[in-house]
Amino acid sequence: MTCIISVKVPDPEFEGQTKTRLGNPEVRRLVEQSVQENLTEYLELHPDVLDSILTKSLNALKELIDYCSVEGCIGSKAG
């Protein structure tokens, strides 16, 4: 799932070398809370959408498990 949210911040603080990530924790909390509340309400009113999301997620997981059983995937990261 992807969502684009526009937030106006009076004194934005950016992180990282390219300065593309907003670093204001109070903004992050407000956005997370708002998305969680509104998404929960939407999915409660539209259970068919929730079922569709869960079905697609479970199918993708099954395909990944099947692929890894054939290809011998290893679940470790370098780093």
mmCIF file of the N, C-alpha and C atoms, coordinates in Angstrom:
data_MODEL
# 
_entry.id   MODEL 
# 
loop_
_atom_site.group_PDB 
_atom_site.id 
_atom_site.type_symbol 
_atom_site.label_atom_id 
_atom_site.label_alt_id 
_atom_site.label_comp_id 
_atom_site.label_asym_id 
_atom_site.label_entity_id 
_atom_site.label_seq_id 
_atom_site.pdbx_PDB_ins_code 
_atom_site.Cartn_x 
_atom_site.Cartn_y 
_atom_site.Cartn_z 
_atom_site.occupancy 
_atom_site.B_iso_or_equiv 
_atom_site.pdbx_formal_charge 
_atom_site.auth_seq_id 
_atom_site.auth_comp_id 
_atom_site.auth_asym_id 
_atom_site.auth_atom_id 
_atom_site.pdbx_PDB_model_num 
ATOM 1   N N  . MET A 1 1  ? 0.841   -1.178  0.000  1.00 0.00 ? 1  MET A N  1 
ATOM 2   C CA . MET A 1 1  ? 0.000   0.000   0.000  1.00 0.00 ? 1  MET A CA 1 
ATOM 3   C C  . MET A 1 1  ? 0.883   1.237   0.000  1.00 0.00 ? 1  MET A C  1 
ATOM 4   N N  . THR A 1 2  ? 0.423   2.219   -0.697 1.00 0.00 ? 2  THR A N  1 
ATOM 5   C CA . THR A 1 2  ? 1.149   3.475   -0.759 1.00 0.00 ? 2  THR A CA 1 
ATOM 6   C C  . THR A 1 2  ? 0.171   4.610   -0.515 1.00 0.00 ? 2  THR A C  1 
ATOM 7   N N  . CYS A 1 3  ? 0.650   5.601   0.195  1.00 0.00 ? 3  CYS A N  1 
ATOM 8   C CA . CYS A 1 3  ? -0.188  6.751   0.508  1.00 0.00 ? 3  CYS A CA 1 
ATOM 9   C C  . CYS A 1 3  ? 0.689   8.002   0.430  1.00 0.00 ? 3  CYS A C  1 
ATOM 10  N N  . ILE A 1 4  ? 0.163   9.056   -0.143 1.00 0.00 ? 4  ILE A N  1 
ATOM 11  C CA . ILE A 1 4  ? 0.872   10.333  -0.174 1.00 0.00 ? 4  ILE A CA 1 
ATOM 12  C C  . ILE A 1 4  ? 0.102   11.306  0.694  1.00 0.00 ? 4  ILE A C  1 
ATOM 13  N N  . ILE A 1 5  ? 0.829   11.918  1.633  1.00 0.00 ? 5  ILE A N  1 
ATOM 14  C CA . ILE A 1 5  ? 0.212   12.860  2.562  1.00 0.00 ? 5  ILE A CA 1 
ATOM 15  C C  . ILE A 1 5  ? 0.980   14.166  2.494  1.00 0.00 ? 5  ILE A C  1 
ATOM 16  N N  . SER A 1 6  ? 0.262   15.245  2.381  1.00 0.00 ? 6  SER A N  1 
ATOM 17  C CA . SER A 1 6  ? 0.888   16.565  2.350  1.00 0.00 ? 6  SER A CA 1 
ATOM 18  C C  . SER A 1 6  ? 0.699   17.223  3.721  1.00 0.00 ? 6  SER A C  1 
ATOM 19  N N  . VAL A 1 7  ? 1.807   17.621  4.328  1.00 0.00 ? 7  VAL A N  1 
ATOM 20  C CA . VAL A 1 7  ? 1.771   18.240  5.650  1.00 0.00 ? 7  VAL A CA 1 
ATOM 21  C C  . VAL A 1 7  ? 2.580   19.531  5.595  1.00 0.00 ? 7  VAL A C  1 
ATOM 22  N N  . LYS A 1 8  ? 2.008   20.619  6.062  1.00 0.00 ? 8  LYS A N  1 
ATOM 23  C CA . LYS A 1 8  ? 2.744   21.883  6.118  1.00 0.00 ? 8  LYS A CA 1 
ATOM 24  C C  . LYS A 1 8  ? 3.364   22.017  7.504  1.00 0.00 ? 8  LYS A C  1 
ATOM 25  N N  . VAL A 1 9  ? 4.685   22.122  7.538  1.00 0.00 ? 9  VAL A N  1 
ATOM 26  C CA . VAL A 1 9  ? 5.439   22.202  8.789  1.00 0.00 ? 9  VAL A CA 1 
ATOM 27  C C  . VAL A 1 9  ? 6.144   23.550  8.827  1.00 0.00 ? 9  VAL A C  1 
ATOM 28  N N  . PRO A 1 10 ? 5.924   24.341  9.888  1.00 0.00 ? 10 PRO A N  1 
ATOM 29  C CA . PRO A 1 10 ? 6.529   25.673  9.950  1.00 0.00 ? 10 PRO A CA 1 
ATOM 30  C C  . PRO A 1 10 ? 8.064   25.649  9.970  1.00 0.00 ? 10 PRO A C  1 
ATOM 31  N N  . ASP A 1 11 ? 8.664   24.756  10.717 1.00 0.00 ? 11 ASP A N  1 
ATOM 32  C CA . ASP A 1 11 ? 10.122  24.671  10.812 1.00 0.00 ? 11 ASP A CA 1 
ATOM 33  C C  . ASP A 1 11 ? 10.569  23.233  10.549 1.00 0.00 ? 11 ASP A C  1 
ATOM 34  N N  . PRO A 1 12 ? 10.595  22.835  9.279  1.00 0.00 ? 12 PRO A N  1 
ATOM 35  C CA . PRO A 1 12 ? 10.946  21.448  8.981  1.00 0.00 ? 12 PRO A CA 1 
ATOM 36  C C  . PRO A 1 12 ? 12.418  21.146  9.261  1.00 0.00 ? 12 PRO A C  1 
ATOM 37  N N  . GLU A 1 13 ? 12.663  19.938  9.757  1.00 0.00 ? 13 GLU A N  1 
ATOM 38  C CA . GLU A 1 13 ? 14.022  19.450  9.979  1.00 0.00 ? 13 GLU A CA 1 
ATOM 39  C C  . GLU A 1 13 ? 14.187  18.220  9.099  1.00 0.00 ? 13 GLU A C  1 
ATOM 40  N N  . PHE A 1 14 ? 15.227  18.207  8.275  1.00 0.00 ? 14 PHE A N  1 
ATOM 41  C CA . PHE A 1 14 ? 15.440  17.091  7.370  1.00 0.00 ? 14 PHE A CA 1 
ATOM 42  C C  . PHE A 1 14 ? 16.663  16.304  7.787  1.00 0.00 ? 14 PHE A C  1 
ATOM 43  N N  . GLU A 1 15 ? 16.601  14.985  7.564  1.00 0.00 ? 15 GLU A N  1 
ATOM 44  C CA . GLU A 1 15 ? 17.677  14.078  7.958  1.00 0.00 ? 15 GLU A CA 1 
ATOM 45  C C  . GLU A 1 15 ? 18.334  13.481  6.718  1.00 0.00 ? 15 GLU A C  1 
ATOM 46  N N  . GLY A 1 16 ? 19.494  12.931  6.926  1.00 0.00 ? 16 GLY A N  1 
ATOM 47  C CA . GLY A 1 16 ? 20.189  12.216  5.870  1.00 0.00 ? 16 GLY A CA 1 
ATOM 48  C C  . GLY A 1 16 ? 21.017  13.124  4.995  1.00 0.00 ? 16 GLY A C  1 
ATOM 49  N N  . GLN A 1 17 ? 21.900  12.517  4.238  1.00 0.00 ? 17 GLN A N  1 
ATOM 50  C CA . GLN A 1 17 ? 22.816  13.264  3.392  1.00 0.00 ? 17 GLN A CA 1 
ATOM 51  C C  . GLN A 1 17 ? 22.067  14.028  2.301  1.00 0.00 ? 17 GLN A C  1 
ATOM 52  N N  . THR A 1 18 ? 21.014  13.427  1.754  1.00 0.00 ? 18 THR A N  1 
ATOM 53  C CA . THR A 1 18 ? 20.273  14.086  0.681  1.00 0.00 ? 18 THR A CA 1 
ATOM 54  C C  . THR A 1 18 ? 19.137  14.960  1.200  1.00 0.00 ? 18 THR A C  1 
ATOM 55  N N  . LYS A 1 19 ? 18.927  14.953  2.502  1.00 0.00 ? 19 LYS A N  1 
ATOM 56  C CA . LYS A 1 19 ? 17.891  15.783  3.148  1.00 0.00 ? 19 LYS A CA 1 
ATOM 57  C C  . LYS A 1 19 ? 16.500  15.531  2.574  1.00 0.00 ? 19 LYS A C  1 
ATOM 58  N N  . THR A 1 20 ? 16.174  14.260  2.353  1.00 0.00 ? 20 THR A N  1 
ATOM 59  C CA . THR A 1 20 ? 14.866  13.919  1.793  1.00 0.00 ? 20 THR A CA 1 
ATOM 60  C C  . THR A 1 20 ? 13.897  13.377  2.820  1.00 0.00 ? 20 THR A C  1 
ATOM 61  N N  . ARG A 1 21 ? 14.359  13.111  4.032  1.00 0.00 ? 21 ARG A N  1 
ATOM 62  C CA . ARG A 1 21 ? 13.493  12.528  5.060  1.00 0.00 ? 21 ARG A CA 1 
ATOM 63  C C  . ARG A 1 21 ? 13.210  13.566  6.135  1.00 0.00 ? 21 ARG A C  1 
ATOM 64  N N  . LEU A 1 22 ? 11.918  13.780  6.386  1.00 0.00 ? 22 LEU A N  1 
ATOM 65  C CA . LEU A 1 22 ? 11.513  14.728  7.417  1.00 0.00 ? 22 LEU A CA 1 
ATOM 66  C C  . LEU A 1 22 ? 11.856  14.167  8.787  1.00 0.00 ? 22 LEU A C  1 
ATOM 67  N N  . GLY A 1 23 ? 12.508  14.979  9.621  1.00 0.00 ? 23 GLY A N  1 
ATOM 68  C CA . GLY A 1 23 ? 12.977  14.497  10.907 1.00 0.00 ? 23 GLY A CA 1 
ATOM 69  C C  . GLY A 1 23 ? 12.217  15.028  12.107 1.00 0.00 ? 23 GLY A C  1 
ATOM 70  N N  . ASN A 1 24 ? 11.082  15.678  11.903 1.00 0.00 ? 24 ASN A N  1 
ATOM 71  C CA . ASN A 1 24 ? 10.300  16.200  13.020 1.00 0.00 ? 24 ASN A CA 1 
ATOM 72  C C  . ASN A 1 24 ? 9.460   15.087  13.642 1.00 0.00 ? 24 ASN A C  1 
ATOM 73  N N  . PRO A 1 25 ? 9.816   14.613  14.847 1.00 0.00 ? 25 PRO A N  1 
ATOM 74  C CA . PRO A 1 25 ? 9.079   13.488  15.445 1.00 0.00 ? 25 PRO A CA 1 
ATOM 75  C C  . PRO A 1 25 ? 7.620   13.824  15.751 1.00 0.00 ? 25 PRO A C  1 
ATOM 76  N N  . GLU A 1 26 ? 7.311   15.066  16.071 1.00 0.00 ? 26 GLU A N  1 
ATOM 77  C CA . GLU A 1 26 ? 5.922   15.412  16.381 1.00 0.00 ? 26 GLU A CA 1 
ATOM 78  C C  . GLU A 1 26 ? 5.037   15.286  15.149 1.00 0.00 ? 26 GLU A C  1 
ATOM 79  N N  . VAL A 1 27 ? 5.578   15.577  13.977 1.00 0.00 ? 27 VAL A N  1 
ATOM 80  C CA . VAL A 1 27 ? 4.823   15.437  12.733 1.00 0.00 ? 27 VAL A CA 1 
ATOM 81  C C  . VAL A 1 27 ? 4.600   13.960  12.442 1.00 0.00 ? 27 VAL A C  1 
ATOM 82  N N  . ARG A 1 28 ? 5.634   13.150  12.629 1.00 0.00 ? 28 ARG A N  1 
ATOM 83  C CA . ARG A 1 28 ? 5.513   11.711  12.397 1.00 0.00 ? 28 ARG A CA 1 
ATOM 84  C C  . ARG A 1 28 ? 4.407   11.123  13.274 1.00 0.00 ? 28 ARG A C  1 
ATOM 85  N N  . ARG A 1 29 ? 4.379   11.498  14.547 1.00 0.00 ? 29 ARG A N  1 
ATOM 86  C CA . ARG A 1 29 ? 3.353   10.978  15.463 1.00 0.00 ? 29 ARG A CA 1 
ATOM 87  C C  . ARG A 1 29 ? 1.947   11.363  14.996 1.00 0.00 ? 29 ARG A C  1 
ATOM 88  N N  . LEU A 1 30 ? 1.772   12.623  14.592 1.00 0.00 ? 30 LEU A N  1 
ATOM 89  C CA . LEU A 1 30 ? 0.456   13.079  14.146 1.00 0.00 ? 30 LEU A CA 1 
ATOM 90  C C  . LEU A 1 30 ? 0.012   12.353  12.884 1.00 0.00 ? 30 LEU A C  1 
ATOM 91  N N  . VAL A 1 31 ? 0.925   12.170  11.935 1.00 0.00 ? 31 VAL A N  1 
ATOM 92  C CA . VAL A 1 31 ? 0.587   11.480  10.697 1.00 0.00 ? 31 VAL A CA 1 
ATOM 93  C C  . VAL A 1 31 ? 0.251   10.019  10.981 1.00 0.00 ? 31 VAL A C  1 
ATOM 94  N N  . GLU A 1 32 ? 1.087   9.337   11.781 1.00 0.00 ? 32 GLU A N  1 
ATOM 95  C CA . GLU A 1 32 ? 0.824   7.931   12.107 1.00 0.00 ? 32 GLU A CA 1 
ATOM 96  C C  . GLU A 1 32 ? -0.518  7.764   12.793 1.00 0.00 ? 32 GLU A C  1 
ATOM 97  N N  . GLN A 1 33 ? -0.826  8.635   13.738 1.00 0.00 ? 33 GLN A N  1 
ATOM 98  C CA . GLN A 1 33 ? -2.088  8.550   14.466 1.00 0.00 ? 33 GLN A CA 1 
ATOM 99  C C  . GLN A 1 33 ? -3.270  8.785   13.527 1.00 0.00 ? 33 GLN A C  1 
ATOM 100 N N  . SER A 1 34 ? -3.169  9.784   12.679 1.00 0.00 ? 34 SER A N  1 
ATOM 101 C CA . SER A 1 34 ? -4.255  10.103  11.761 1.00 0.00 ? 34 SER A CA 1 
ATOM 102 C C  . SER A 1 34 ? -4.502  8.971   10.766 1.00 0.00 ? 34 SER A C  1 
ATOM 103 N N  . VAL A 1 35 ? -3.425  8.437   10.194 1.00 0.00 ? 35 VAL A N  1 
ATOM 104 C CA . VAL A 1 35 ? -3.566  7.342   9.237  1.00 0.00 ? 35 VAL A CA 1 
ATOM 105 C C  . VAL A 1 35 ? -4.179  6.122   9.921  1.00 0.00 ? 35 VAL A C  1 
ATOM 106 N N  . GLN A 1 36 ? -3.687  5.795   11.106 1.00 0.00 ? 36 GLN A N  1 
ATOM 107 C CA . GLN A 1 36 ? -4.200  4.622   11.820 1.00 0.00 ? 36 GLN A CA 1 
ATOM 108 C C  . GLN A 1 36 ? -5.690  4.767   12.118 1.00 0.00 ? 36 GLN A C  1 
ATOM 109 N N  . GLU A 1 37 ? -6.100  5.922   12.614 1.00 0.00 ? 37 GLU A N  1 
ATOM 110 C CA . GLU A 1 37 ? -7.514  6.125   12.954 1.00 0.00 ? 37 GLU A CA 1 
ATOM 111 C C  . GLU A 1 37 ? -8.401  6.069   11.714 1.00 0.00 ? 37 GLU A C  1 
ATOM 112 N N  . ASN A 1 38 ? -8.000  6.777   10.663 1.00 0.00 ? 38 ASN A N  1 
ATOM 113 C CA . ASN A 1 38 ? -8.841  6.849   9.461  1.00 0.00 ? 38 ASN A CA 1 
ATOM 114 C C  . ASN A 1 38 ? -8.841  5.547   8.678  1.00 0.00 ? 38 ASN A C  1 
ATOM 115 N N  . LEU A 1 39 ? -7.701  4.875   8.608  1.00 0.00 ? 39 LEU A N  1 
ATOM 116 C CA . LEU A 1 39 ? -7.649  3.598   7.905  1.00 0.00 ? 39 LEU A CA 1 
ATOM 117 C C  . LEU A 1 39 ? -8.471  2.541   8.638  1.00 0.00 ? 39 LEU A C  1 
ATOM 118 N N  . THR A 1 40 ? -8.373  2.531   9.954  1.00 0.00 ? 40 THR A N  1 
ATOM 119 C CA . THR A 1 40 ? -9.173  1.598   10.752 1.00 0.00 ? 40 THR A CA 1 
ATOM 120 C C  . THR A 1 40 ? -10.662 1.830   10.519 1.00 0.00 ? 40 THR A C  1 
ATOM 121 N N  . GLU A 1 41 ? -11.083 3.080   10.570 1.00 0.00 ? 41 GLU A N  1 
ATOM 122 C CA . GLU A 1 41 ? -12.495 3.403   10.352 1.00 0.00 ? 41 GLU A CA 1 
ATOM 123 C C  . GLU A 1 41 ? -12.945 2.980   8.948  1.00 0.00 ? 41 GLU A C  1 
ATOM 124 N N  . TYR A 1 42 ? -12.114 3.272   7.938  1.00 0.00 ? 42 TYR A N  1 
ATOM 125 C CA . TYR A 1 42 ? -12.465 2.916   6.561  1.00 0.00 ? 42 TYR A CA 1 
ATOM 126 C C  . TYR A 1 42 ? -12.611 1.400   6.410  1.00 0.00 ? 42 TYR A C  1 
ATOM 127 N N  . LEU A 1 43 ? -11.645 0.664   6.952  1.00 0.00 ? 43 LEU A N  1 
ATOM 128 C CA . LEU A 1 43 ? -11.683 -0.787  6.804  1.00 0.00 ? 43 LEU A CA 1 
ATOM 129 C C  . LEU A 1 43 ? -12.832 -1.421  7.586  1.00 0.00 ? 43 LEU A C  1 
ATOM 130 N N  . GLU A 1 44 ? -13.225 -0.801  8.695  1.00 0.00 ? 44 GLU A N  1 
ATOM 131 C CA . GLU A 1 44 ? -14.391 -1.300  9.431  1.00 0.00 ? 44 GLU A CA 1 
ATOM 132 C C  . GLU A 1 44 ? -15.675 -1.091  8.628  1.00 0.00 ? 44 GLU A C  1 
ATOM 133 N N  . LEU A 1 45 ? -15.737 0.004   7.873  1.00 0.00 ? 45 LEU A N  1 
ATOM 134 C CA . LEU A 1 45 ? -16.917 0.291   7.061  1.00 0.00 ? 45 LEU A CA 1 
ATOM 135 C C  . LEU A 1 45 ? -16.903 -0.456  5.730  1.00 0.00 ? 45 LEU A C  1 
ATOM 136 N N  . HIS A 1 46 ? -15.723 -0.929  5.313  1.00 0.00 ? 46 HIS A N  1 
ATOM 137 C CA . HIS A 1 46 ? -15.570 -1.616  4.028  1.00 0.00 ? 46 HIS A CA 1 
ATOM 138 C C  . HIS A 1 46 ? -14.802 -2.928  4.230  1.00 0.00 ? 46 HIS A C  1 
ATOM 139 N N  . PRO A 1 47 ? -15.436 -3.919  4.866  1.00 0.00 ? 47 PRO A N  1 
ATOM 140 C CA . PRO A 1 47 ? -14.739 -5.180  5.139  1.00 0.00 ? 47 PRO A CA 1 
ATOM 141 C C  . PRO A 1 47 ? -14.318 -5.919  3.869  1.00 0.00 ? 47 PRO A C  1 
ATOM 142 N N  . ASP A 1 48 ? -15.000 -5.672  2.753  1.00 0.00 ? 48 ASP A N  1 
ATOM 143 C CA . ASP A 1 48 ? -14.611 -6.308  1.496  1.00 0.00 ? 48 ASP A CA 1 
ATOM 144 C C  . ASP A 1 48 ? -13.225 -5.844  1.050  1.00 0.00 ? 48 ASP A C  1 
ATOM 145 N N  . VAL A 1 49 ? -12.899 -4.586  1.302  1.00 0.00 ? 49 VAL A N  1 
ATOM 146 C CA . VAL A 1 49 ? -11.572 -4.063  0.966  1.00 0.00 ? 49 VAL A CA 1 
ATOM 147 C C  . VAL A 1 49 ? -10.518 -4.725  1.854  1.00 0.00 ? 49 VAL A C  1 
ATOM 148 N N  . LEU A 1 50 ? -10.820 -4.865  3.129  1.00 0.00 ? 50 LEU A N  1 
ATOM 149 C CA . LEU A 1 50 ? -9.900  -5.535  4.054  1.00 0.00 ? 50 LEU A CA 1 
ATOM 150 C C  . LEU A 1 50 ? -9.669  -6.976  3.609  1.00 0.00 ? 50 LEU A C  1 
ATOM 151 N N  . ASP A 1 51 ? -10.738 -7.676  3.246  1.00 0.00 ? 51 ASP A N  1 
ATOM 152 C CA . ASP A 1 51 ? -10.604 -9.058  2.768  1.00 0.00 ? 51 ASP A CA 1 
ATOM 153 C C  . ASP A 1 51 ? -9.720  -9.133  1.533  1.00 0.00 ? 51 ASP A C  1 
ATOM 154 N N  . SER A 1 52 ? -9.886  -8.188  0.632  1.00 0.00 ? 52 SER A N  1 
ATOM 155 C CA . SER A 1 52 ? -9.087  -8.157  -0.588 1.00 0.00 ? 52 SER A CA 1 
ATOM 156 C C  . SER A 1 52 ? -7.614  -7.930  -0.265 1.00 0.00 ? 52 SER A C  1 
ATOM 157 N N  . ILE A 1 53 ? -7.308  -7.008  0.631  1.00 0.00 ? 53 ILE A N  1 
ATOM 158 C CA . ILE A 1 53 ? -5.925  -6.722  1.037  1.00 0.00 ? 53 ILE A CA 1 
ATOM 159 C C  . ILE A 1 53 ? -5.305  -7.960  1.672  1.00 0.00 ? 53 ILE A C  1 
ATOM 160 N N  . LEU A 1 54 ? -6.046  -8.593  2.578  1.00 0.00 ? 54 LEU A N  1 
ATOM 161 C CA . LEU A 1 54 ? -5.519  -9.781  3.248  1.00 0.00 ? 54 LEU A CA 1 
ATOM 162 C C  . LEU A 1 54 ? -5.314  -10.932 2.275  1.00 0.00 ? 54 LEU A C  1 
ATOM 163 N N  . THR A 1 55 ? -6.245  -11.123 1.353  1.00 0.00 ? 55 THR A N  1 
ATOM 164 C CA . THR A 1 55 ? -6.109  -12.190 0.362  1.00 0.00 ? 55 THR A CA 1 
ATOM 165 C C  . THR A 1 55 ? -4.880  -11.978 -0.508 1.00 0.00 ? 55 THR A C  1 
ATOM 166 N N  . LYS A 1 56 ? -4.680  -10.751 -0.986 1.00 0.00 ? 56 LYS A N  1 
ATOM 167 C CA . LYS A 1 56 ? -3.508  -10.453 -1.818 1.00 0.00 ? 56 LYS A CA 1 
ATOM 168 C C  . LYS A 1 56 ? -2.221  -10.643 -1.031 1.00 0.00 ? 56 LYS A C  1 
ATOM 169 N N  . SER A 1 57 ? -2.218  -10.231 0.227  1.00 0.00 ? 57 SER A N  1 
ATOM 170 C CA . SER A 1 57 ? -1.026  -10.380 1.065  1.00 0.00 ? 57 SER A CA 1 
ATOM 171 C C  . SER A 1 57 ? -0.697  -11.847 1.297  1.00 0.00 ? 57 SER A C  1 
ATOM 172 N N  . LEU A 1 58 ? -1.713  -12.637 1.618  1.00 0.00 ? 58 LEU A N  1 
ATOM 173 C CA . LEU A 1 58 ? -1.490  -14.065 1.859  1.00 0.00 ? 58 LEU A CA 1 
ATOM 174 C C  . LEU A 1 58 ? -1.060  -14.794 0.587  1.00 0.00 ? 58 LEU A C  1 
ATOM 175 N N  . ASN A 1 59 ? -1.632  -14.420 -0.555 1.00 0.00 ? 59 ASN A N  1 
ATOM 176 C CA . ASN A 1 59 ? -1.220  -15.027 -1.824 1.00 0.00 ? 59 ASN A CA 1 
ATOM 177 C C  . ASN A 1 59 ? 0.233   -14.692 -2.149 1.00 0.00 ? 59 ASN A C  1 
ATOM 178 N N  . ALA A 1 60 ? 0.631   -13.449 -1.901 1.00 0.00 ? 60 ALA A N  1 
ATOM 179 C CA . ALA A 1 60 ? 2.022   -13.052 -2.141 1.00 0.00 ? 60 ALA A CA 1 
ATOM 180 C C  . ALA A 1 60 ? 2.964   -13.815 -1.217 1.00 0.00 ? 60 ALA A C  1 
ATOM 181 N N  . LEU A 1 61 ? 2.579   -13.998 0.033  1.00 0.00 ? 61 LEU A N  1 
ATOM 182 C CA . LEU A 1 61 ? 3.394   -14.768 0.973  1.00 0.00 ? 61 LEU A CA 1 
ATOM 183 C C  . LEU A 1 61 ? 3.516   -16.219 0.526  1.00 0.00 ? 61 LEU A C  1 
ATOM 184 N N  . LYS A 1 62 ? 2.414   -16.794 0.093  1.00 0.00 ? 62 LYS A N  1 
ATOM 185 C CA . LYS A 1 62 ? 2.438   -18.187 -0.389 1.00 0.00 ? 62 LYS A CA 1 
ATOM 186 C C  . LYS A 1 62 ? 3.363   -18.319 -1.590 1.00 0.00 ? 62 LYS A C  1 
ATOM 187 N N  . GLU A 1 63 ? 3.278   -17.377 -2.520 1.00 0.00 ? 63 GLU A N  1 
ATOM 188 C CA . GLU A 1 63 ? 4.155   -17.413 -3.693 1.00 0.00 ? 63 GLU A CA 1 
ATOM 189 C C  . GLU A 1 63 ? 5.624   -17.294 -3.291 1.00 0.00 ? 63 GLU A C  1 
ATOM 190 N N  . LEU A 1 64 ? 5.912   -16.443 -2.326 1.00 0.00 ? 64 LEU A N  1 
ATOM 191 C CA . LEU A 1 64 ? 7.287   -16.287 -1.853 1.00 0.00 ? 64 LEU A CA 1 
ATOM 192 C C  . LEU A 1 64 ? 7.790   -17.570 -1.202 1.00 0.00 ? 64 LEU A C  1 
ATOM 193 N N  . ILE A 1 65 ? 6.955   -18.185 -0.392 1.00 0.00 ? 65 ILE A N  1 
ATOM 194 C CA . ILE A 1 65 ? 7.334   -19.447 0.266  1.00 0.00 ? 65 ILE A CA 1 
ATOM 195 C C  . ILE A 1 65 ? 7.567   -20.533 -0.782 1.00 0.00 ? 65 ILE A C  1 
ATOM 196 N N  . ASP A 1 66 ? 6.674   -20.606 -1.763 1.00 0.00 ? 66 ASP A N  1 
ATOM 197 C CA . ASP A 1 66 ? 6.838   -21.592 -2.836 1.00 0.00 ? 66 ASP A CA 1 
ATOM 198 C C  . ASP A 1 66 ? 8.124   -21.334 -3.617 1.00 0.00 ? 66 ASP A C  1 
ATOM 199 N N  . TYR A 1 67 ? 8.384   -20.093 -3.945 1.00 0.00 ? 67 TYR A N  1 
ATOM 200 C CA . TYR A 1 67 ? 9.590   -19.735 -4.684 1.00 0.00 ? 67 TYR A CA 1 
ATOM 201 C C  . TYR A 1 67 ? 10.846  -20.100 -3.890 1.00 0.00 ? 67 TYR A C  1 
ATOM 202 N N  . CYS A 1 68 ? 10.833  -19.765 -2.610 1.00 0.00 ? 68 CYS A N  1 
ATOM 203 C CA . CYS A 1 68 ? 12.003  -20.044 -1.772 1.00 0.00 ? 68 CYS A CA 1 
ATOM 204 C C  . CYS A 1 68 ? 12.210  -21.535 -1.569 1.00 0.00 ? 68 CYS A C  1 
ATOM 205 N N  . SER A 1 69 ? 11.141  -22.304 -1.556 1.00 0.00 ? 69 SER A N  1 
ATOM 206 C CA . SER A 1 69 ? 11.317  -23.751 -1.405 1.00 0.00 ? 69 SER A CA 1 
ATOM 207 C C  . SER A 1 69 ? 11.957  -24.340 -2.661 1.00 0.00 ? 69 SER A C  1 
ATOM 208 N N  . VAL A 1 70 ? 11.716  -23.744 -3.815 1.00 0.00 ? 70 VAL A N  1 
ATOM 209 C CA . VAL A 1 70 ? 12.309  -24.202 -5.071 1.00 0.00 ? 70 VAL A CA 1 
ATOM 210 C C  . VAL A 1 70 ? 13.730  -23.651 -5.226 1.00 0.00 ? 70 VAL A C  1 
ATOM 211 N N  . GLU A 1 71 ? 13.909  -22.372 -4.959 1.00 0.00 ? 71 GLU A N  1 
ATOM 212 C CA . GLU A 1 71 ? 15.183  -21.698 -5.182 1.00 0.00 ? 71 GLU A CA 1 
ATOM 213 C C  . GLU A 1 71 ? 16.150  -21.783 -3.994 1.00 0.00 ? 71 GLU A C  1 
ATOM 214 N N  . GLY A 1 72 ? 15.647  -22.188 -2.831 1.00 0.00 ? 72 GLY A N  1 
ATOM 215 C CA . GLY A 1 72 ? 16.509  -22.275 -1.653 1.00 0.00 ? 72 GLY A CA 1 
ATOM 216 C C  . GLY A 1 72 ? 16.908  -20.920 -1.106 1.00 0.00 ? 72 GLY A C  1 
ATOM 217 N N  . CYS A 1 73 ? 15.947  -20.037 -0.950 1.00 0.00 ? 73 CYS A N  1 
ATOM 218 C CA . CYS A 1 73 ? 16.213  -18.691 -0.420 1.00 0.00 ? 73 CYS A CA 1 
ATOM 219 C C  . CYS A 1 73 ? 16.776  -18.776 0.996  1.00 0.00 ? 73 CYS A C  1 
ATOM 220 N N  . ILE A 1 74 ? 17.654  -17.838 1.306  1.00 0.00 ? 74 ILE A N  1 
ATOM 221 C CA . ILE A 1 74 ? 18.213  -17.759 2.654  1.00 0.00 ? 74 ILE A CA 1 
ATOM 222 C C  . ILE A 1 74 ? 17.755  -16.443 3.253  1.00 0.00 ? 74 ILE A C  1 
ATOM 223 N N  . GLY A 1 75 ? 17.229  -16.482 4.458  1.00 0.00 ? 75 GLY A N  1 
ATOM 224 C CA . GLY A 1 75 ? 16.661  -15.296 5.083  1.00 0.00 ? 75 GLY A CA 1 
ATOM 225 C C  . GLY A 1 75 ? 17.642  -14.456 5.856  1.00 0.00 ? 75 GLY A C  1 
ATOM 226 N N  . SER A 1 76 ? 18.866  -14.299 5.386  1.00 0.00 ? 76 SER A N  1 
ATOM 227 C CA . SER A 1 76 ? 19.829  -13.467 6.110  1.00 0.00 ? 76 SER A CA 1 
ATOM 228 C C  . SER A 1 76 ? 20.182  -12.266 5.277  1.00 0.00 ? 76 SER A C  1 
ATOM 229 N N  . LYS A 1 77 ? 20.525  -11.171 5.974  1.00 0.00 ? 77 LYS A N  1 
ATOM 230 C CA . LYS A 1 77 ? 20.907  -9.933  5.309  1.00 0.00 ? 77 LYS A CA 1 
ATOM 231 C C  . LYS A 1 77 ? 22.390  -9.687  5.529  1.00 0.00 ? 77 LYS A C  1 
ATOM 232 N N  . ALA A 1 78 ? 23.001  -9.081  4.564  1.00 0.00 ? 78 ALA A N  1 
ATOM 233 C CA . ALA A 1 78 ? 24.392  -8.652  4.748  1.00 0.00 ? 78 ALA A CA 1 
ATOM 234 C C  . ALA A 1 78 ? 24.354  -7.322  5.455  1.00 0.00 ? 78 ALA A C  1 
ATOM 235 N N  . GLY A 1 79 ? 25.231  -7.130  6.369  1.00 0.00 ? 79 GLY A N  1 
ATOM 236 C CA . GLY A 1 79 ? 25.174  -5.811  6.917  1.00 0.00 ? 79 GLY A CA 1 
ATOM 237 C C  . GLY A 1 79 ? 25.650  -5.670  8.259  1.00 0.00 ? 79 GLY A C  1 
# 
